[in-house]
Amino acid sequence: MDAAVIGAVSALGGAVIGALGSYLGPALLQRRQQQRDDESSEQERTAQLLKLAADARLASALWLRHLEQVADDLGDGGRWSLNRYDKISAARERAFRGALVMMMYHRYYIYSGAIDWFTRPAHSVDRIFRAAIRADRSLTAEETSEVRGHLADLTRNRRKLDRELVRRLLAHVSDPSANSQGDPLSFGSQEAERDPEDATDAETSHADDVFGSDAERGG
């Protein structure tokens, strides 16, 4: 092969390599950048979920603590003004509902009955408290017993909510795209309605590992 042919082949090869380089170089860089962006977006999404779930858990703790405080006060002869009670109660309920609604707004779909787990027993307690406050009296023995029962329900339901929040987190970690497909938080209404006392100690420990203990979170 003479020098002219070798030179032509070399020139052609160089041109092809140059063309491929000019095309593949930016394409590879763009692909790597997209991978980095996807990883960053997934991390941000997970961090967002952790914050929203922690907000929901804290809101439930503050609402429960408020009701327990009122129960203690009215049971020990203390007094509350109706205006003060209504103002704090409304703020606690609004924060709780808002935290769960924010999760759904950001497409972290939770079991729709989760809000009722708190509102139903809380409203039952509320009716008893308001009757005593309006009459400017302490709780009767019968009322105290009933309130304790409702507060026990709230405590159990708070654990139940924790389990649902952990499920949402685990579902996201295992499949970050699941939220965009509108998957529910629970694995079905029958599973979601299961008595939280049937949950294992490991599940409760897992919830504390993810969100922090009640003492750490102020709950």
C-alpha positions in Angstrom: 0.0 0.0 0.0 1.6 3.2 -1.1 2.0 6.3 1.0 -0.9 8.1 -0.7 -3.4 5.4 0.2 -2.1 5.1 3.8 -2.4 8.9 4.1 -6.0 8.8 2.8 -7.1 6.0 5.1 -5.4 7.7 8.1 -7.2 11.0 7.3 -10.5 9.2 6.9 -10.0 7.3 10.2 -9.1 10.5 12.0 -12.2 12.3 10.6 -14.4 9.4 11.7 -12.9 9.3 15.2 -13.2 13.1 15.4 -16.8 13.0 14.4 -17.6 10.2 16.9 -15.8 12.1 19.6 -17.6 15.3 18.9 -20.9 13.4 19.1 -20.3 10.8 21.8 -18.4 13.2 24.1 -21.2 15.6 24.8 -23.7 12.7 24.8 -21.8 10.8 27.5 -21.4 14.0 29.5 -25.1 14.7 29.2 -25.9 11.1 30.3 -23.7 11.3 33.3 -25.1 14.7 34.2 -28.6 13.3 33.9 -27.7 10.4 36.2 -26.3 12.8 38.8 -29.4 14.9 38.5 -31.7 11.8 38.9 -29.7 10.7 42.0 -29.9 14.2 43.5 -33.6 14.4 42.8 -34.2 11.1 44.4 -32.3 12.1 47.5 -34.2 15.4 47.7 -37.5 13.5 47.4 -36.5 11.1 50.2 -35.5 14.0 52.4 -38.8 15.7 51.7 -40.7 12.6 52.6 -38.8 12.3 55.9 -39.6 15.9 56.8 -43.3 15.6 55.9 -43.6 12.3 57.9 -41.8 13.8 60.8 -44.1 16.9 60.7 -47.2 14.6 60.7 -45.8 12.6 63.7 -45.0 15.7 65.7 -48.4 17.2 65.0 -50.1 14.1 66.3 -47.9 14.1 69.4 -48.8 17.8 70.1 -52.5 17.2 69.7 -52.5 14.2 72.0 -50.4 16.0 74.6 -52.8 19.0 74.6 -55.8 16.7 75.2 -53.9 14.8 78.0 -53.0 18.1 79.6 -56.6 19.3 79.6 -57.7 15.9 81.0 -55.2 16.2 83.8 -56.3 19.8 84.6 -60.0 19.2 84.6 -59.6 16.0 86.6 -57.6 17.8 89.3 -59.9 20.7 89.8 -58.3 23.0 87.3 -60.2 25.4 85.0 -60.0 26.3 81.3 -61.7 29.1 79.5 -63.7 28.0 76.5 -62.0 30.5 74.3 -58.5 29.3 75.2 -59.4 25.7 74.9 -61.0 26.2 71.5 -58.1 28.2 70.2 -55.5 25.6 71.1 -57.6 22.6 70.1 -58.3 24.2 66.7 -54.6 24.9 66.1 -53.6 21.4 67.0 -56.2 19.8 64.8 -55.4 22.1 61.9 -51.7 21.3 62.2 -52.4 17.6 62.2 -54.7 17.7 59.2 -52.4 20.0 57.4 -49.4 17.7 57.8 -51.2 14.8 56.3 -52.7 16.9 53.5 -49.2 18.1 52.7 -48.1 14.6 52.2 -50.9 13.9 49.8 -50.3 17.3 48.0 -46.7 16.1 47.4 -48.1 12.8 46.0 -47.2 10.7 49.1 -50.5 9.1 49.2 -51.6 7.9 52.6 -54.5 5.8 53.7 -57.5 8.1 53.6 -58.8 6.8 57.0 -55.6 7.9 58.8 -57.1 11.3 59.6 -60.1 9.7 61.2 -57.9 7.6 63.5 -57.2 10.8 65.4 -60.2 13.0 64.7 -62.9 10.6 65.9 -61.6 9.9 69.4 -60.3 13.4 69.7 -63.7 14.9 69.0 -65.3 12.5 71.5 -62.9 13.8 74.1 -63.6 17.4 72.9 -67.4 17.1 73.6 -66.7 15.9 77.2 -64.2 18.7 77.8 -66.5 21.4 76.4 -69.4 20.3 78.6 -67.2 20.5 81.7 -65.7 23.9 80.7 -69.1 25.4 79.9 -70.3 24.4 83.3 -67.1 25.6 84.9 -66.6 22.3 86.7 -64.2 19.4 87.0 -64.7 16.1 85.1 -67.0 13.6 86.8 -65.7 10.1 87.6 -67.6 8.7 84.7 -66.3 11.4 82.3 -62.8 10.8 83.5 -63.1 7.1 82.8 -64.5 7.7 79.3 -61.8 10.3 78.5 -59.1 7.8 79.5 -60.6 5.3 77.1 -60.5 7.8 74.2 -57.0 8.9 75.0 -55.9 5.3 75.1 -57.4 4.9 71.6 -55.5 8.0 70.5 -52.2 6.6 71.8 -52.7 3.3 70.0 -53.8 5.1 66.8 -50.7 7.3 66.9 -48.6 4.1 66.8 -50.8 2.9 64.0 -50.1 6.2 62.1 -46.4 5.7 62.7 -46.5 2.3 61.0 -48.3 3.8 58.0 -45.7 6.6 57.7 -42.9 4.0 57.8 -44.6 2.0 55.1 -44.7 5.1 52.9 -41.0 5.7 53.4 -40.1 2.0 52.7 -42.4 2.1 49.6 -40.6 5.2 48.3 -37.1 3.8 49.0 -37.9 0.5 47.2 -39.5 2.2 44.3 -39.1 6.0 44.0 -41.4 6.1 41.0 -44.3 4.6 42.9 -45.7 7.9 44.1 -46.0 9.2 40.6 -48.2 6.2 39.8 -50.5 7.1 42.6 -50.0 4.0 44.8 -51.7 4.2 48.2 -49.8 4.1 51.4 -51.4 1.1 52.9 -51.6 -2.4 51.3 -55.4 -2.4 51.4 -58.1 -1.2 53.8 -58.1 -4.5 55.7 -54.4 -4.2 56.4 -54.6 -0.6 57.3 -57.5 -1.2 59.8 -55.6 -3.9 61.6 -55.3 -3.4 65.4 -51.9 -1.7 66.0 -51.5 -3.9 69.1 -51.0 -6.8 66.7 -47.8 -5.1 65.3 -44.5 -6.5 66.4 -42.1 -4.7 68.7 -39.7 -4.6 65.7 -42.1 -2.4 63.8 -42.3 0.0 66.7 -38.6 0.1 67.0 -38.3 0.7 63.3 -40.6 3.7 63.5 -38.4 5.2 66.2 -35.3 4.5 64.3 -36.6 6.3 61.3 -38.3 9.3 63.0 -36.6 9.4 66.4 -38.1 8.4 69.7 -40.9 10.3 71.3 -38.4 12.0 73.6 -36.2 13.1 70.7 -39.1 14.4 68.7 -40.9 16.0 71.6 -43.7 13.3 71.4 
